[in-house]
Amino acid sequence: MVMSLKSILNSKGMSQYKLSQLCNIPYTTINDIYNERTKLMNCSAETVYKIARALDLSVDYLLDDSLRCSFELFKSNVCHKLKELTDINFVIELLESNQIRVYYERNWFPECFYLLATLDYVSRINNIPLCKEYNDIRQHKLEDVIYPSSIIAMYLLKQDESIKQEAYENSIPEYRKYNIVESEIRNVA
């Protein structure tokens, strides 16, 4: 679920009119964004900045919803970042950014659980104690299992359920806990 201006205003108990006043942006502009006739990413930088400031949010936070990439691309980006930073630096950056919590609060659960699983996996293999800050999130998991696109393609080609079952059984436990099938995060080009 992508967070819209409507849901942000509802969560803050703020009206479109109040936002318009705070931002000094015409009500019609706010209304068009609110009703998704205008995409926030198509607005001027000044408009986005004013809205972000009035809502006490970062510009990135507002625009990220518009720029959400596919889950496969997200996973690839995480794996590349892990390779680039090395394990310990990855953990430090991930904890400092609080991105796991940000994704959780946005209801971007696949991304949230993938990062949390990566954090837990890297912590385990490096003998780092688990960060307890995310214990509340660790109590949840995705409703449906997410398989890599390669597994889905093979399954569709062969129509053999054992392909998915074997991938699930061979996946890294930290990912499987959240219903994400992942068997390799190190082998990225």
Number of C-alpha atoms within 10 A of each C-alpha: 8 12 16 18 21 18 12 15 16 12 9 10 8 13 12 19 15 13 19 19 13 14 20 13 16 12 16 12 16 22 17 13 20 19 13 13 10 14 15 22 15 12 13 9 12 10 17 20 18 18 24 18 14 16 18 9 12 14 15 13 13 21 16 14 17 16 10 12 10 9 15 11 11 16 19 14 13 17 18 17 14 20 16 11 13 12 17 14 13 19 20 12 12 16 15 9 11 12 16 21 19 14 16 15 12 15 14 18 20 20 20 22 26 24 21 23 22 25 22 20 18 20 17 13 9 11 9 14 9 14 13 9 11 13 10 8 16 14 9 13 18 14 9 9 14 19 18 17 11 9 17 14 12 14 15 12 9 10 11 11 11 11 15 18 10 11 16 22 12 13 18 19 18 21 23 21 17 24 22 24 24 22 17 10 15 10 9 11 7
